[in-house]
Amino acid sequence: MQHQIITDLHNRYTAKQYDKTKKISAADMDVIKEAIRLSASSINSQPWKFIVLESDEAKLRFHETFANKYQMNQRHATEASHIILFAHNPYYTKDDYRKVVDVEVSSGHLAAENYDNMLNGAYGFAESNTDENGFNGHWTKAQTYIALGNTLHVLARLNIASTSMEGVDSELIGSLFNNELDGYVCEFALAMGYHLEGQDYNYGLPKARLAAEDIITVL
C-alpha cells in the first residue's frame, strides 16, 4: 500500500540505542509539544501532564530513578535527546473537568448556554469510572495512552526515533519529580532522539505484525 501514513508507520520502530550527540531541534520540539497538547481524550478530559526533560540535569534525575529496577532502560535517560514523562491524575474531579468546560466555552467550541449540560452530563461518564474513594486512575491512565500513540506517529512523521517505556519506577519518579508531578502519577515515559549508527540493532528491520485477516473483522 502506497500512502504516507503507512510509510510513517513502517519506518517507526523502538530505538534501542541513541546517539547522545544528536539533539532534536527546537522547531521540531515545538511541533511535538503542540501535537501532544492536541491529543484526544474521553469527554475531552485531558487528565494529564507531560514533563519534558531536555536539560542534562533533568535527564540525570530521571537516570537516578532506575536505581532499583528496569536498568535496561536506564541508558536512554541520558543518551536520548529528550524524555517525556507521561503523567495522569489518579483522582480526577468535577472541578478538574470544570476547567476543561471553561475552555470549551472561551474557545467558542461550546455555546455558553450548554455549559451545565456539558459539565454535569459528560462528567457522569467519569463518575462511572470512579470508585468510592474518588480513584479513577485506571481511566485517566488510559487517556494518557491515547496521547502516547499520537506522539509516536508524530515522531515517525518527523523521522525522530523513540522508545516508549513502561519499564520505569513510578515510585522513584514520584519522589524525584514530586514538585513537577504535584499529585499526578507517571507510569510510563518516552525517550526521543536519533539512533546510534551501527549500534541500534532494531533499526531498519522489517515489521513483524499479525496479518490483517487475523485481527480485523469487517461486517
Backbone torsions as a table, in degrees:
resi	resn	phi	psi	omega
1	MET	NA	130.2	-179.8
2	GLN	-102.7	104.3	176.6
3	HIS	-159.5	142.0	-175.6
4	GLN	-60.4	-37.2	178.6
5	ILE	-61.5	-44.6	-179.2
6	ILE	-66.3	-38.9	176.3
7	THR	-61.0	-44.8	177.8
8	ASP	-56.0	-46.5	-175.0
9	LEU	-72.5	-29.7	174.4
10	HIS	-69.6	-34.5	-178.6
11	ASN	-79.4	-23.9	-179.0
12	ARG	-70.0	138.8	178.6
13	TYR	-155.6	172.1	178.3
14	THR	-93.1	110.9	-179.0
15	ALA	-67.8	141.2	-179.7
16	LYS	-108.2	-18.4	176.7
17	GLN	-154.0	133.1	-175.4
18	TYR	-106.4	152.9	172.3
19	ASP	-89.4	105.3	-174.1
20	LYS	-71.0	-7.1	178.2
21	THR	-86.6	-10.2	-177.2
22	LYS	-105.3	129.4	-176.5
23	LYS	-118.3	145.4	174.2
24	ILE	-70.1	134.9	-177.9
25	SER	-67.8	156.7	178.0
26	ALA	-61.5	-36.3	-180.0
27	ALA	-65.2	-43.3	177.7
28	ASP	-67.0	-37.0	177.9
29	MET	-63.8	-35.5	177.1
30	ASP	-62.8	-41.0	177.9
31	VAL	-64.2	-45.4	-178.5
32	ILE	-61.1	-46.5	-178.3
33	LYS	-65.2	-39.5	178.5
34	GLU	-69.3	-37.2	177.6
35	ALA	-63.2	-41.1	176.9
36	ILE	-62.2	-44.2	-178.9
37	ARG	-59.6	-32.9	-176.8
38	LEU	-86.7	4.7	-178.4
39	SER	-61.3	149.9	177.9
40	ALA	-78.5	156.8	173.3
41	SER	-157.3	155.7	179.7
42	SER	-58.1	133.0	-175.2
43	ILE	49.0	24.6	-176.9
44	ASN	55.1	36.7	-172.8
45	SER	-67.6	-35.5	-179.5
46	GLN	49.2	53.9	-173.7
47	PRO	-86.7	48.6	-167.2
48	TRP	-137.2	165.4	166.5
49	LYS	-137.3	144.9	178.0
50	PHE	-124.0	112.4	-176.8
51	ILE	-102.3	112.8	-175.6
52	VAL	-93.3	121.4	-179.6
53	LEU	-103.6	111.9	178.8
54	GLU	-125.4	-22.6	178.4
55	SER	-79.3	153.8	177.3
56	ASP	-60.0	-37.4	-178.8
57	GLU	-64.3	-43.9	-179.0
58	ALA	-67.0	-41.4	-179.8
59	LYS	-68.8	-31.7	175.9
60	LEU	-67.2	-37.9	174.8
61	ARG	-59.7	-42.7	177.8
62	PHE	-65.3	-39.5	177.0
63	HIS	-55.1	-38.2	-178.0
64	GLU	-70.7	-17.8	179.8
65	THR	-74.6	-6.7	178.3
66	PHE	-95.9	17.6	-175.9
67	ALA	-60.6	-32.5	-171.8
68	ASN	-106.2	-25.1	-176.3
69	LYS	-164.5	168.8	178.6
70	TYR	61.3	37.0	-178.6
71	GLN	-62.2	-17.5	179.6
72	MET	-64.5	-21.6	178.6
73	ASN	-98.5	-5.3	-171.7
74	GLN	-62.3	-37.1	-176.3
75	ARG	-61.3	-31.6	-179.3
76	HIS	-63.4	-27.0	-175.8
77	ALA	-59.0	-37.4	-177.6
78	THR	-109.6	-16.6	-178.1
79	GLU	-91.1	-31.4	178.6
80	ALA	-69.8	155.0	179.2
81	SER	-65.6	-46.2	-178.6
82	HIS	-141.5	154.3	172.2
83	ILE	-124.3	140.5	171.3
84	ILE	-117.9	125.6	172.3
85	LEU	-89.3	118.0	177.9
86	PHE	-92.7	113.4	-174.8
87	ALA	-120.9	146.7	-180.0
88	HIS	-124.9	155.8	178.0
89	ASN	-87.5	112.6	-176.3
90	PRO	-78.8	-9.2	179.8
91	TYR	-132.4	65.4	-176.9
92	TYR	-74.5	125.0	-173.1
93	THR	-113.3	173.3	176.3
94	LYS	-65.0	-33.0	176.2
95	ASP	-64.7	-36.3	174.4
96	ASP	-62.2	-43.4	-178.9
97	TYR	-69.5	-30.5	179.0
98	ARG	-57.2	-37.5	178.5
99	LYS	-62.1	-37.2	178.4
100	VAL	-67.1	-45.7	-178.2
101	VAL	-65.3	-34.3	174.3
102	ASP	-56.5	-44.8	180.0
103	VAL	-70.6	-34.4	175.5
104	GLU	-54.3	-42.5	-178.6
105	VAL	-76.1	-47.9	-175.5
106	SER	-65.4	-26.9	179.0
107	SER	-80.4	-12.8	-176.2
108	GLY	89.5	1.7	-179.5
109	HIS	-73.0	-33.4	-176.3
110	LEU	-123.1	132.3	175.6
111	ALA	-68.2	139.2	-175.6
112	ALA	-57.0	-34.7	-177.9
113	GLU	-69.4	-12.6	178.7
114	ASN	-99.3	8.8	-175.8
115	TYR	-55.9	-54.9	-175.1
116	ASP	-65.3	-37.7	178.5
117	ASN	-62.5	-40.3	178.5
118	MET	-68.1	-48.9	-177.1
119	LEU	-59.0	-50.7	-173.5
120	ASN	-83.2	-34.5	-178.7
121	GLY	-73.9	-54.9	-177.3
122	ALA	-66.6	-37.9	-178.6
123	TYR	-65.0	-19.7	176.2
124	GLY	-56.7	-31.2	177.8
125	PHE	-68.2	-40.2	176.7
126	ALA	-63.1	-40.7	179.2
127	GLU	-61.4	-34.3	179.8
128	SER	-69.4	-15.3	177.4
129	ASN	-108.4	17.5	-177.7
130	THR	-116.6	133.0	-179.0
131	ASP	-86.9	-177.0	-175.3
132	GLU	-65.6	-16.0	178.7
133	ASN	-96.9	4.1	-179.9
134	GLY	85.4	6.0	-178.4
135	PHE	-82.8	128.8	173.1
136	ASN	-139.8	30.2	-176.4
137	GLY	-61.2	-29.8	177.7
138	HIS	-64.2	-35.0	-179.7
139	TRP	-77.9	-45.4	-178.5
140	THR	-69.1	-34.0	176.4
141	LYS	-63.5	-39.0	179.1
142	ALA	-62.0	-36.4	177.8
143	GLN	-63.7	-37.7	-177.2
144	THR	-68.0	-28.0	175.1
145	TYR	-67.3	-29.7	175.5
146	ILE	-61.9	-42.6	178.4
147	ALA	-64.0	-36.4	177.9
148	LEU	-63.2	-46.7	179.8
149	GLY	-60.4	-41.9	177.0
150	ASN	-59.9	-44.6	-178.0
151	THR	-64.9	-39.5	-180.0
152	LEU	-60.1	-40.7	179.8
153	HIS	-70.8	-39.2	177.3
154	VAL	-59.4	-43.7	179.2
155	LEU	-63.1	-39.1	177.5
156	ALA	-62.1	-40.1	179.5
157	ARG	-64.4	-32.6	-178.9
158	LEU	-88.8	1.2	-177.2
159	ASN	59.3	39.9	176.6
160	ILE	-110.0	130.6	-179.3
161	ALA	-75.5	156.8	-178.0
162	SER	-151.4	158.2	176.5
163	THR	-141.6	109.8	175.9
164	SER	-82.8	136.6	-171.6
165	MET	-129.8	104.6	166.3
166	GLU	-81.5	-17.1	178.8
167	GLY	-79.4	70.0	175.3
168	VAL	-132.7	157.5	-178.9
169	ASP	-94.1	97.1	-175.3
170	SER	-59.5	-36.6	-178.4
171	GLU	-67.1	-45.2	179.5
172	LEU	-69.1	-36.6	175.4
173	ILE	-61.6	-43.0	178.7
174	GLY	-60.6	-33.4	179.9
175	SER	-77.6	-48.5	-174.2
176	LEU	-79.1	-18.4	177.0
177	PHE	-120.4	32.7	-175.6
178	ASN	-56.8	-45.1	-177.1
179	ASN	-65.4	-41.6	-178.4
180	GLU	-71.6	-37.5	-177.9
181	LEU	-74.5	-38.8	174.6
182	ASP	49.7	50.5	177.2
183	GLY	96.4	-15.0	175.8
184	TYR	-78.8	163.2	-175.4
185	VAL	-122.3	132.1	176.5
186	CYS	-109.0	116.1	178.8
187	GLU	-116.8	-0.4	171.6
188	PHE	-157.2	156.4	-176.4
189	ALA	-138.3	167.2	-179.0
190	LEU	-132.1	121.4	173.2
191	ALA	-91.4	144.8	-177.9
192	MET	-140.7	147.6	178.1
193	GLY	162.4	-141.2	-176.9
194	TYR	-132.9	136.2	-173.2
195	HIS	-66.7	154.5	177.7
196	LEU	-84.8	115.0	-175.5
197	GLU	-55.7	126.6	176.7
198	GLY	81.5	-6.9	-176.8
199	GLN	-116.7	-17.8	-179.0
200	ASP	-89.7	96.8	-171.4
201	TYR	-67.3	-15.4	-177.7
202	ASN	-89.0	-9.4	-175.3
203	TYR	-71.9	133.1	172.6
204	GLY	79.4	1.7	179.6
205	LEU	-76.7	150.9	179.0
206	PRO	-67.8	154.6	178.7
207	LYS	-67.4	142.2	175.3
208	ALA	-119.7	93.4	-177.4
209	ARG	-129.0	149.3	174.9
210	LEU	-62.1	153.3	-179.2
211	ALA	-65.7	147.9	-178.4
212	ALA	-55.1	-41.1	-177.7
213	GLU	-67.0	-16.4	179.2
214	ASP	-84.6	-19.7	-173.8
215	ILE	-127.6	-10.7	-177.7
216	ILE	-118.2	125.7	176.6
217	THR	-116.7	122.7	178.4
218	VAL	-107.4	123.3	-177.9
219	LEU	-106.2	NA	NA
